[in-house]
């Protein structure tokens, strides 16, 4: 433990003063045992909570730092886990070096699924946390002490992928009364199991609701939209290698998730038409053209860059769709 203690002491020695008020309320850090994905989800009656609380790195771990936030816990906790410290060792080192530990609340998980949580004795009640297999939940400023146990139960019993389970935990917290001040912002951050060396490419979800009357409802809407755009990106990759059947499948999945989205309808139509299936593409093009006539102009430009066949008959047929 000597190394983490010395390292943490150096980092926290120059830390800013303890903030004058708590800026976050309930959160969960977790690792999906099937995929290895790592994630953080949080909700608070505080503006733009995600930026203050959530930190993750693919193949390393995830951190939620809240209550009277010490921002360095995120990057330094990840740095310690990256050099081989477990979540518990990383958290212990940071706490030992922090004179403000009694007002901190932190959850950490490493890439192996080891977890740790801390609730300082001076966190505003109701405050507490607990750990389970591959997750840690923590909450402060709650209406009642039933919040974090409800989060744990919800996460353990929820079905679906990591995003689904994290959202279930947040919903359970709100159902138990949530933040005694109400609600304002929420965020979810999930990264892949291993690092590609390109941090921007390792994010599966990085969504924030900065200020909203119903932040969790809005966060769920954004998660669905992000899922759709993830499929769109996969479709784009298929187009790059001219695998039109793959592109059709991915774009179709995206369009099915958000059927009112003209962008997704258009590109699904492009994939179908390029794959020789103009008839099922017609209603998709019609939907895009009805939303904005400028999609027709885009049809004319795509053959020049290989995104539609350079076939005048096909292009005329698409432009004739009403």
C-alpha positions as CSV (number, residue, x, y, z in Angstrom):
1,X,0.0,0.0,0.0
2,X,3.0,2.3,0.3
3,X,3.0,3.4,-3.4
4,X,-0.7,4.3,-3.6
5,X,-0.5,6.2,-0.3
6,X,2.4,8.3,-1.4
7,X,1.0,8.8,-4.9
8,X,-2.4,9.9,-3.5
9,X,-0.8,12.2,-0.9
10,X,1.1,14.0,-3.7
11,X,-2.1,14.4,-5.7
12,X,-4.4,15.5,-2.9
13,X,-1.9,17.8,-1.2
14,X,-2.7,20.5,-3.8
15,X,-6.4,19.7,-4.0
16,X,-8.8,22.6,-3.9
17,X,-10.7,23.4,-0.7
18,X,-13.8,21.3,0.2
19,X,-16.8,22.6,-1.8
20,X,-19.3,24.5,0.2
21,X,-22.2,22.2,-0.5
22,X,-22.8,18.6,-1.8
23,X,-23.2,18.4,-5.6
24,X,-24.3,14.8,-6.2
25,X,-26.7,12.3,-4.7
26,X,-27.0,8.7,-5.9
27,X,-24.9,6.6,-8.2
28,X,-23.8,3.1,-9.3
29,X,-20.6,1.8,-10.7
30,X,-20.7,-1.6,-12.3
31,X,-19.0,-4.2,-14.6
32,X,-20.9,-6.4,-16.9
33,X,-19.7,-9.9,-16.3
34,X,-20.7,-11.1,-19.8
35,X,-19.1,-8.3,-21.8
36,X,-16.6,-6.8,-19.4
37,X,-18.0,-3.3,-20.1
38,X,-17.6,-0.8,-17.2
39,X,-20.1,1.9,-16.4
40,X,-21.3,4.7,-14.1
41,X,-24.8,6.1,-13.8
42,X,-25.9,9.0,-11.5
43,X,-28.8,11.3,-10.8
44,X,-28.9,14.4,-8.7
45,X,-30.7,17.7,-7.9
46,X,-27.7,19.5,-9.2
47,X,-26.9,21.0,-12.6
48,X,-24.8,18.9,-15.0
49,X,-24.0,16.1,-12.4
50,X,-22.3,13.8,-14.9
51,X,-19.2,15.9,-15.5
52,X,-18.4,16.1,-11.7
53,X,-19.2,12.5,-10.7
54,X,-18.5,10.0,-13.5
55,X,-15.1,8.7,-14.7
56,X,-14.3,5.5,-16.6
57,X,-11.5,4.0,-18.7
58,X,-11.8,1.0,-20.9
59,X,-9.9,-2.0,-19.4
60,X,-9.2,-0.1,-16.2
61,X,-12.2,0.8,-14.1
62,X,-15.0,3.2,-13.2
63,X,-15.3,5.8,-10.4
64,X,-18.2,7.8,-9.0
65,X,-17.1,10.7,-6.7
66,X,-19.9,12.6,-5.0
67,X,-21.2,14.3,-1.8
68,X,-18.6,17.1,-1.3
69,X,-16.8,16.2,-4.5
70,X,-13.1,15.8,-4.8
71,X,-12.6,15.8,-8.6
72,X,-9.2,14.2,-8.5
73,X,-10.6,10.9,-7.1
74,X,-11.8,10.1,-10.7
75,X,-8.6,10.4,-12.7
76,X,-6.3,9.4,-9.8
77,X,-8.4,6.4,-8.9
78,X,-8.2,5.2,-12.5
79,X,-4.4,5.9,-12.5
80,X,-4.0,3.7,-9.5
81,X,-6.1,0.9,-10.9
82,X,-4.3,1.1,-14.2
83,X,-1.0,0.2,-12.5
84,X,-2.5,-2.8,-10.8
85,X,-4.2,-1.6,-7.6
86,X,-7.6,-3.1,-6.9
87,X,-10.6,-0.8,-6.5
88,X,-10.3,-1.1,-2.7
89,X,-6.6,-0.4,-2.6
90,X,-7.0,2.7,-4.9
91,X,-9.8,4.0,-2.8
92,X,-8.0,3.4,0.5
93,X,-4.9,5.2,-0.7
94,X,-6.9,8.3,-1.8
95,X,-8.9,8.4,1.4
96,X,-5.8,8.1,3.6
97,X,-4.3,11.1,2.0
98,X,-7.5,13.2,2.0
99,X,-8.2,15.4,5.0
100,X,-11.8,15.8,3.7
101,X,-12.5,12.1,3.7
102,X,-15.4,12.5,6.1
103,X,-17.4,14.4,3.6
104,X,-16.6,12.3,0.6
105,X,-18.7,9.6,-0.9
106,X,-17.1,7.4,-3.6
107,X,-17.7,4.2,-5.5
108,X,-15.0,2.3,-7.5
109,X,-14.8,-0.8,-9.6
110,X,-11.8,-2.2,-11.4
111,X,-11.6,-4.2,-14.6
112,X,-11.7,-7.5,-12.7
113,X,-14.9,-6.5,-11.0
114,X,-13.5,-5.8,-7.6
115,X,-15.5,-3.1,-5.9
116,X,-15.3,-0.6,-3.1
117,X,-17.5,2.2,-1.7
118,X,-17.0,4.8,1.0
119,X,-19.5,7.1,2.8
120,X,-17.9,9.6,5.1
121,X,-19.3,10.1,8.5
122,X,-20.2,13.8,7.7
123,X,-22.1,13.1,4.5
124,X,-25.6,14.5,4.8
125,X,-28.1,11.8,5.7
126,X,-29.7,9.8,4.6
127,X,-26.4,8.5,3.3
128,X,-24.8,5.1,2.7
129,X,-23.7,2.6,0.2
130,X,-23.2,-1.1,-0.4
131,X,-21.4,-3.5,-2.7
132,X,-22.4,-6.6,-4.5
133,X,-21.1,-8.9,-7.2
134,X,-19.6,-6.5,-9.8
135,X,-21.2,-3.3,-8.6
136,X,-21.3,-0.6,-5.9
137,X,-24.1,1.8,-5.1
138,X,-23.9,4.9,-2.9
139,X,-26.3,7.8,-2.1
140,X,-26.4,10.9,0.1
141,X,-29.0,13.5,0.8
142,X,-31.7,10.9,0.3
143,X,-35.2,11.2,1.5
144,X,-34.8,7.9,3.3
145,X,-32.2,5.1,3.9
146,X,-34.1,2.7,1.6
147,X,-32.6,4.2,-1.5
148,X,-29.3,2.4,-1.9
149,X,-30.6,-1.1,-0.9
150,X,-33.4,-0.6,-3.5
151,X,-30.7,0.3,-6.1
152,X,-28.8,-2.9,-5.3
153,X,-31.9,-5.1,-5.6
154,X,-32.9,-3.5,-8.9
155,X,-29.5,-3.9,-10.4
156,X,-29.2,-7.5,-9.4
157,X,-32.6,-8.5,-10.7
158,X,-32.7,-6.4,-13.9
159,X,-32.5,-8.0,-17.3
160,X,-30.7,-6.6,-20.4
161,X,-27.3,-5.1,-21.0
162,X,-25.3,-3.0,-18.6
163,X,-27.1,0.2,-19.6
164,X,-30.5,-1.4,-18.9
165,X,-29.3,-2.5,-15.5
166,X,-27.8,0.8,-14.5
167,X,-30.9,2.6,-15.5
168,X,-33.0,0.2,-13.5
169,X,-30.9,1.0,-10.4
170,X,-31.5,4.8,-10.9
171,X,-35.2,4.2,-11.4
172,X,-35.4,2.2,-8.2
173,X,-33.7,5.0,-6.3
174,X,-36.2,7.5,-7.5
175,X,-39.1,5.2,-6.7
176,X,-37.9,5.2,-3.1
177,X,-38.0,9.0,-2.9
178,X,-34.5,9.8,-4.3
179,X,-32.8,13.0,-3.5
180,X,-34.6,14.9,-0.7
181,X,-34.2,18.1,-2.8
182,X,-35.8,16.6,-5.9
183,X,-34.2,15.9,-9.3
184,X,-32.4,17.9,-12.0
185,X,-29.7,16.1,-13.9
186,X,-28.6,12.5,-14.8
187,X,-25.8,10.8,-16.7
188,X,-24.6,7.4,-17.9
189,X,-21.1,6.6,-19.0
190,X,-20.2,3.1,-20.3
191,X,-16.9,2.0,-21.9
192,X,-15.8,-1.2,-23.6
193,X,-14.0,-4.0,-21.8
194,X,-10.6,-3.4,-23.3
195,X,-8.8,-0.3,-24.5
196,X,-8.3,0.3,-28.2
197,X,-5.8,3.1,-27.5
198,X,-8.5,5.5,-28.8
199,X,-10.6,6.6,-25.8
200,X,-13.2,8.2,-28.0
201,X,-13.8,4.9,-29.7
202,X,-14.1,3.0,-26.4
203,X,-17.2,4.7,-25.3
204,X,-20.5,2.8,-25.7
205,X,-22.6,5.4,-24.0
206,X,-21.6,8.9,-22.8
207,X,-24.9,10.7,-22.2
208,X,-25.9,13.6,-19.9
209,X,-29.1,15.3,-19.1
210,X,-27.9,18.6,-17.7
211,X,-31.2,20.1,-16.6
212,X,-34.6,18.6,-16.9
213,X,-37.9,18.2,-15.1
214,X,-37.7,14.4,-15.5
215,X,-34.0,13.6,-16.0
216,X,-34.3,9.8,-15.8
217,X,-37.0,9.7,-18.4
218,X,-35.0,11.9,-20.7
219,X,-31.9,9.8,-20.1
220,X,-33.8,6.6,-21.1
221,X,-34.8,8.4,-24.3
222,X,-31.3,9.3,-25.1
223,X,-30.0,5.8,-24.4
224,X,-32.5,4.5,-27.0
225,X,-31.3,7.1,-29.5
226,X,-27.7,6.3,-28.8
227,X,-28.3,2.6,-29.4
228,X,-29.8,3.5,-32.7
229,X,-26.8,5.7,-33.6
230,X,-24.4,2.9,-32.5
231,X,-26.1,0.7,-35.1
232,X,-25.9,3.6,-37.7
233,X,-22.1,3.7,-37.0
234,X,-21.9,-0.1,-37.5
235,X,-23.8,0.4,-40.8
236,X,-21.4,3.0,-41.9
237,X,-18.5,0.5,-41.3
238,X,-20.3,-2.0,-43.4
239,X,-20.7,0.6,-46.2
240,X,-17.0,1.3,-46.1
241,X,-16.3,-2.3,-47.1
242,X,-19.3,-2.4,-49.5
243,X,-21.1,-5.0,-47.4
244,X,-24.6,-3.9,-48.2
245,X,-26.4,-6.7,-46.6
246,X,-24.7,-5.8,-43.3
247,X,-25.4,-2.1,-43.9
248,X,-29.1,-2.9,-44.5
249,X,-29.3,-4.9,-41.3
250,X,-27.6,-2.3,-39.1
251,X,-29.4,0.7,-40.6
252,X,-32.7,-1.3,-40.3
253,X,-32.1,-2.0,-36.7
254,X,-31.4,1.7,-36.1
255,X,-34.5,2.8,-37.9
256,X,-36.6,0.3,-36.0
257,X,-35.5,1.8,-32.7
258,X,-36.4,5.4,-33.7
259,X,-38.8,5.0,-36.6
260,X,-39.6,8.7,-36.7
261,X,-36.1,9.7,-37.4
262,X,-35.7,10.9,-41.1
263,X,-31.9,10.5,-41.1
264,X,-32.1,6.8,-40.2
265,X,-35.0,6.2,-42.6
266,X,-32.9,7.7,-45.4
267,X,-29.8,5.7,-44.9
268,X,-31.7,2.5,-44.4
269,X,-33.3,3.3,-47.7
270,X,-29.9,3.9,-49.3
271,X,-28.7,0.5,-48.1
272,X,-31.7,-1.3,-49.4
273,X,-31.6,0.4,-52.8
274,X,-27.9,-0.2,-53.2
275,X,-28.5,-3.8,-52.3
276,X,-31.1,-4.1,-55.2
277,X,-34.2,-3.8,-53.0
278,X,-35.8,-0.6,-54.1
279,X,-39.4,-1.6,-53.3
280,X,-38.9,-1.9,-49.5
281,X,-36.8,1.3,-49.6
282,X,-39.6,3.4,-51.1
283,X,-41.5,4.1,-47.8
284,X,-38.2,5.0,-46.1
285,X,-37.3,7.5,-48.8
286,X,-40.8,8.9,-48.8
287,X,-40.6,9.5,-45.0
288,X,-37.2,11.3,-45.4
289,X,-38.4,13.4,-48.3
290,X,-41.6,14.4,-46.5
291,X,-39.5,15.5,-43.5
292,X,-37.2,17.7,-45.6
293,X,-37.1,18.1,-49.4
294,X,-33.3,18.5,-49.3
295,X,-32.9,14.8,-48.9
296,X,-33.7,14.6,-52.6
297,X,-30.7,16.8,-53.4
298,X,-28.5,14.5,-51.3
299,X,-29.7,11.5,-53.4
300,X,-28.3,13.2,-56.5
301,X,-24.9,13.7,-54.8
302,X,-24.3,10.2,-53.4
303,X,-23.5,8.3,-56.7
304,X,-20.5,10.6,-57.2
305,X,-18.9,9.4,-53.9
306,X,-19.9,5.7,-54.2
307,X,-22.7,5.9,-51.6
308,X,-25.4,5.0,-54.2
309,X,-24.9,3.1,-57.5
310,X,-24.1,5.4,-60.4
311,X,-27.2,4.2,-62.2
312,X,-29.4,7.0,-63.6
313,X,-32.4,4.8,-63.8
314,X,-32.2,3.9,-60.1
315,X,-31.6,7.6,-59.1
316,X,-34.6,8.7,-61.2
317,X,-36.8,6.1,-59.5
318,X,-35.7,7.2,-56.0
319,X,-36.3,10.9,-56.9
320,X,-39.8,10.0,-58.2
321,X,-40.9,8.6,-54.9
322,X,-43.6,10.6,-53.2
